[in-house]
Amino acid sequence: MANLKDVKSKAVKITLLDGVERSVKFTLNAMAELEDRYGSVNEAFRKLEEENSVKALRCVLWAGFLEDEPEITERQVGSLIDLAYMDELMQTLGQAFERDMPDAPTQPVLVEENQPTGEGENQDPNW
């Protein structure tokens, strides 16, 4: 399980048609909004990536803006998107989502008692 300190938002900056630089952050609240609309975060991104859904694009971007702009609407976000840059925008959203996820946990290395570690000269020759 990830440590809470590992689950932190690392914003990606994006500038849309209005020229305002905004942060895209996939916080717990953003992911909850996506679950409300799509049933799961994975389904939202599946629709975005596999179906090139403009509704999913607008909704995912809106959810990513909510942390800094809680009053922004999906409709307002939709008016900021230039479809000519849809592929680039989808890649940016994917990067933002990956940044906000905790690093994969590393598996602890279990060392049995009396097992040689490869260090020192006093090792049990039966190992």
Buried (B, 14 or more C-beta within 10 A) or exposed (E): EEEEEEEEBEBBEBEBEEEEEBBBBBBEEBBEBBBEBBEEBEBBBBBBBEEEBBBBBBBBBBBBBBBEBEEBEBEBBBEBBEEEEBEEBBEBBBEBBEBBEEEEEEEEEEEEEEEEEEEEEEEEEEE
